[in-house]
Structure formats: C-alpha cells, structure tokens
Amino acid sequence: MLDIYFHVLDEVTQPIYKELRDWRPREIKLWLNSTDCYKIGTLSKDLRFIDLNVKDDGLHCFHWDVKETEVRMLFDGLKHLAMWHDTFQKKFICIDSTVPPKNRLVLFRDAVHEKDHPKEFIQVPCFNDLDELIAYLKSQGLFQFSLEDPKRFTKTNLQMQGVSVYQENDTKYYWYLDNFHKTHYEVFDSNGKKHLGEADLDGNIDKSKKDKNKKAIF
C-alpha cells in the first residue's frame, strides 16, 4: 500500500489529487488535512485524514531545510506524518506546491524530556508533478508493465496524442499511453477502430471504460 499525503491543496496540487482520485489504483491511499476536505467535493473511499486518530505524545516535529540551512518546528500535517511514521512505521510520499532540493523532505522528532530522541531523520519523497511522481514509483519497482516489452508488444509507426502506438502480439490489440492523463492506457481492437477500454499502469484492462466516441486509430 502506498500512502500519499497532500500537504496543501491548491492550484498546483489539486490537479494531481484529481488524477490520483479518478485513477484510484488499489494500492494507493490518499491522505489530506481534514481542513482541506471541503475543497475536494465527494470523498474517495481510499481517502484518510492525517490529523485524526493520532495521539499527541508531546514530541515536536522539526523540518531540516537544507536550502535555507535552518531547522523549523512544524505544527501542521507534517507533524502528524512524522507521528504516523514513528508510531505505525507508515512511510509516506508527500505532494506539495513547492518541493525541497532532491525532492526530499527531511524531518525529525525531538523533545527535551525524551532522552532517546532524536532517533532518526525521516526522509519523505516530495513531488509537485504527476509525471515525476509516476517515474519515482516505477523506479521503486511499481508498475513494471511496459509497452516496450518486445515479448508482448510491437511498436508501430502510428502515433496518437503525440505518443507511439503498440500492437499486442497475441491479441493484435492496439495500445497507447493516454498522453493527457498518463495514468492509463487506451486499448483498441485489432482493427484499430473499436475502443475496448482503459488499462491501468499494471496493464489490467477495464472494459467498463470503453468509449464508442474515442477517436479510432485508423
């Protein structure tokens, strides 16, 4: 299970939230601050609020800002993120409107009354671009399905939405990555005319999403 926390919901991060919410892969859970819930309309069943059901143990959360070479105490959702990390060993990916150097937040928890703290630096991957997020997830071993697998697909000379079209060797179906959303593939029949549905980034076709109005390949 992937836990993705939206530090803010604004004009930069809301489109990413919408893409992930509409995509809704089974292995992704979305986390928000409860104060942001009014911004998203209908709640997803895979949504969690990061600031609920976490016991405040008196520890403070600090952000080491390497760019500004300073340490800042946190009072917002990142504090709760650090609590989830320590209490339940839950590792998050953060979505924010601005991202730190190396796309990595560095946090730690400490308090004067706790002799064994700080225990560790908490390193949180942080993104504000959906393409970069998906590329990171693929680098971590997720979504190993690829149209460039020569055992399953053959690249054609055709293009749709500015990307290459591939033909599946067994079924002769035509596939291409939806270049507007980049969170699914469009799949057409062996004639390239009938839209069969959408496939997720693991290559699973959802035929309930077939659309007769989709532009044919030929």
Buried (B, 14 or more C-beta within 10 A) or exposed (E): EBBBBBBBBBEBBBEBBEBBBEBEBEEBBBBBBEEBEEEBEEEBEBBBBBBEEBEEEEBBBBBBBEEEEEEEEBEBBBBBBBBBBBEEEBBBBBBBBEBBEEBEBBBBBBEEEBEEBBEEEBEBBBBBBBEEBBEBBBEEEBBEBEBEEEEBBEEBEBEBEEBBBBBBEEEEBBBBBBEEEBBBBBBBBEEBEBBBBBBBBEBBBEEEBBEEEBEEBE
